[in-house]
Amino acid sequence: MQMIGFHTPELPAPLGLDLPKLHGGGSCPSQFYGETHDGLDVYVRYRGGSLRVHVGNEPGDDALRDGNCILEADIGPSFDGSMSLTQFCANFGVTVNGIIPEETDPDAHRYANLTGQTTFWKAHLNTITIETARKIVAKAWSAFPNALLVKPLTNDKFKLERLKLTTPERIDTLHVWLIDGASLLTEIDINPEDGILPKSNQLQVSIAFSSWQYPAPKYTSQLRQAEEELGQTLFVPGERNMPIEIALATDALSLSASFPKEDQFKRDALASLGDAISKQLPATQLERIDLATGKHIDYIDRPIDPAIVNWCNSGADRWTAVIREQRNGPWIGVRPASQ
């Protein structure tokens, strides 16, 4: 999955719901449990940017299993799953004994602002090689030539101590940030607990890619099962336990930023950055093959890391993916189509 785009939350009409009790919290998902004044069970869940509120039909009913969903809405940015109880009440028209509860979640200030005043931008790119991840960062930096590319230096408790300038070729940490609007490191505000703090005059692009710090292939899928059932040797990028001479590490690369929704300059800058990133992953024609029979199934066009295309074309038994679409269905190999 390759996803690049903007999201500005739009809150639904207030629920106008008062409850005698409501508790909960957590992250990915955030979950809250309550009860109405007439004894009906209430369950709230927020994950992946989606919020659902369920209320039981009768006293004693489980709200999720037996009740009705009174609110289901895509609110937050993709992959977001953190909301405090106070934020839920304030944003969605819920009170507890007539009031919005005071904020007690110590992490609430880190959660996404879902009031609609903030726009979120995200580029989430699956199955990216280390080589291409560095090229994408270089392309992002060229889009903001006056920006600082910084990495965190942490203490033995993983708390941020200071920032250090870096370059795409030298990144060796899980995260880096591209900060436009700062000319010196001292102009970037940091906190040991919260990392880089937002500033209105800066565009801060967070970039995450774990293979910079842990470059060995790390995934284990159903590939071994497919090899056993088919009696074939199969190689797929990102899979561990491949011969070292052909192993290829891959990971998801994520870039994200947020800004006031009325800031058209930052929106335009991030739109241009998204276009530049898309050009690094050109649409490629892929062929799907039934691995048991060798029969061609169809062609699909997908954006894909060019380094993976080159890897697949440079040896036998190499596939971009090996999948089974249905339980006990055929094993399907996906690879760049022959030219």
N, C-alpha and C positions, 0 to 999 in steps of 0.2 A: 504494500500500500504506500503510495506517495501522495501526501496531502499538503497543500499550501493554500493558506487563505486567512481571511479576517473573520472575527466574530465579535459582535456587540450585543450584550445581553438585552433582552426585552422581557421585562417582568410581566407576568399575567395579572389579571384583576385580583385584588386582595381577596383572600378566602373569607375574611370576617369571622374567624373561628376563635372562640375562647375556650380554653381547656383548664380543668382544675389541676392537672399535673402533666408535665412533659419533661423527659430527661433523655440523655444519650450524648452522642458525639462521635469521635473517631474520624478516620480518614480513609477514603477509597475502599468502601464507601463511608460517608457520614450517615449515621442512622439515629433516629429519634423515636421514642416510644411514649405514648401518652394515652389519655382517656378523656372522653367527652363528659359533660356534666350529667348525662343520662346513662353513663356506664359503657359506652361503646369504645372498643379498642381502636387506637390510632397508631399507624406506622408510617414513618417518613424515611426515604432513602435518596441519597444524592451520590451519583457516581457517573463518570464519563460525561459530565456536563448535563446529565439528565436528572430531573427531580420528579419523584412520585410520592403522592400522599394518599394513603389508604385508610378508610374508616369502616369498622365492622357494621353489619346490618342489625345484629341483635346483641344484647349483653352476653358476654361469654364467647362470642365469635372471634376468631383470629382475623385481624384486619387484612392481612396480606392474603391469607388462604380463602377466607369466606366473605370478605367485605368488598366495598366498591372503591375504585380509584377515583378520587374527587379532583385530583390534579396530576397531570402528566405533561411535562414541558421540558424541552431542551433549552436550558438556561445558560450554562457556563461554556467555556471553551472545551474543545475535545480533550479528553484524558483528565479533566479536572474532577476532583472528588472530595474536596474539603470544604466544609461549611460548619460554622458554629451554630449552636442552638439559638443564640441571640440574633445572628444574621438571618437564620431561617424565619424567625418570628417577624423581624423588622421588614424583610423583603417580601414576605408572602401573606401579610395580614393575619398573623396569629398572635394571640395573647395568652398569658397564663394567669388566671385569676385577675383578669382585667388590665394587666400591664405586660410590657415587653421585658423579659428578664434581663438583668444586668449581665454584661459580658464577663465570663469567668474563664474562657478558653485562652490560655497563654499564647497560643499560636494563631489566634484569630487575625492578627494584623498581617499575617503572611498569606492569608487566603485571598483568592481572586475577588475583586470588587465587582459584584453582580448587579449593581444598581442601574446599570445602563450608561453610566458616565465614562466608562473605560472601554476601549476597543482592544481586543487581543489579536495578535498575529502569530501564526505558527506555521512552521514548515516541518513536517514529520516524514522522514524518508527511510523506508525499510531497506535492509539488505544492501548496505553501502560498505565498500572496502575502505581501508585506512587511506590508501592512495587518493581515492576520489573525495573522501571526507576532507582531506587537506586542500584539495583543489577547490572545493566548495567554499571553505573558509577563506581561501585566497581571493575567490571571486567576490565574496561578501565584503572583504576588506577593500577591494578595488572600487566597490560601489560607494564606500565611505572613506576616501583616501586620507582624510584628516583624523580618522578615529584611532583609538588606542585598542590594541588587542592584548588582553591581560589574562593571566592565569592566577589561581589562588595559591598561596602558601599557607599551610595549616600547621597547627601544633600536634602533639601526640594524642590529643583528644579530638582531633579533626575539626577544631575551631579555626576560623579564618584569622590569620595574624596580619597578613599584608598581601598586596598584589604585586605581580611582577610582569613586566612587558615580555611578550613572546612573539613568535612568527608562526605561520601555518606549518612550516617544516619542523619546528621544534616543539610543538604541543605534546605534552606527556601527562596531562591530567584529564580527569573525567569531564570537567567543565572549563570553558573559557568564556570571556565576554568581549564583545565588540562595543566600545563606548564611544559614541559620536557626541561631540560637544564638550569634551575634556581634552586639554592639551598636556596636562601633567597628571601623574598618578595621585597627587595630593588633592586634585579637584574631584576625585571619586570618593564618595562617602561609603564607609564599610562598617560592619558590626560583626563581632565574632560569632554571634548566634544567627544573624539574618543574612550575612554575606554582603553583597553590594546593595546599597540603599537607593531607591529611586530619587531622581532629581528632575525637576520640570524642564531644565534646559539641556538635558541629555537624552539621547536615544540609546537605550541599553539592550543589546541583543544577546541573550543567553544562548550558548551553543554547547550541547551535550553529546558525547560520543565515548562510550566506555572503552572501546578498543584502543584509544590513544594511550590509556594507562595499562590496559590488560590486553595485549595484542594477539594472544593465542586464540584460535577458534574455540568457541565455547558452547555451541548448540548441539543437542542430541535430539533428533526427531525420530520418525518411524523408519529412517533409512535402513537400519540394521534388519528390521523386520522385512522390509521390501527385498533386501539382498537374500535373506534366508528363503523367502517364499519363491523368489524368481531364479535363484541360483546364479545371480549376476553380481559383478562388482560395480558399484555406483559411487560417483563422487559429486558432492554438492557443496557450494561455497558456504563457509561458516561452520561446517560440521567438524566436530572434534574427532580424533583418532584416524585421520587420514594420513597417508604417507607425508612426511615432513616436507619433501621436495615439491609437493603440489598443494599443500594445505593453504587455504585462503580465508583469512579472518574477515568477517562481516559483522555489522551491527546496525542498529537504528540510529540515525543522525537526527537530532532535534534542534531547531532554532526557534526561539520565541521572544516576543517583545510585547509590551503594552504601552498605551498612550491615551491621553484624553481624546474622546471620540471626535471632538471638533477640530483637532489638530490635523489639518489636511496635508501639511508639509511632511509630517512623519508617515502618514498613510501612503502618500505618493512615493516616498523613499523606500518603504517596505514593499510596496507593490513592485517597484523596479527590482528590488533585491529578489523577490519571488520569481520574477521573469528570468533573471540571470541564473538562479539556481535550477530552474526547469530546463534551461539549455544544457546543463551539465548531465542531464539524464534523458537523452533523446528517446523518443518512441522507437521501439525495436520490434520487428516481427519475430514472434516466437512460435515454434511448432510444438504441438502436443502429440505424444506418441504413446500408444499402449505398449508398455514394456514387456508384457508376456508374449505378444504376437509381433511386435515391431510395426504394427499398423498405424498409419497416420490418422489422427483424429480430426484436428483442425488447426487453424492459425489464429493467434491472438496478437494484438499490438499492445505493448506495455512500455512505460518508461523504465529504463534499466541502466544500471551502472555500466559504462563502457568497459571498465576493467574486468567485469564478470563476463561480458561477451567475449573479450579476448581470451580469458582463461578457458571458457568452454570450447572455444575454437582451436585451442592449442594442444588438445589431447583427447584420447578416447574415453568413453564412459563418463563424460562430464556433462552435468545438467544444471540448469539454474534452479530447478526444484524437482522433487519426486513426491507426488501426492496421491492420496486415495480420496476421491470425492465422496464416496459412499462406503458405509461399512461393508466389508467383504467385496467391494467393487474392485475393478482393475487398478493396478498401479500405473500411474501416468507420469511419464517423464516430460519435462519442459526444457527446451533448449533453443538457442538462436536458430532461425530457419536457414537452411543451406541457400547460398546465393547462386 
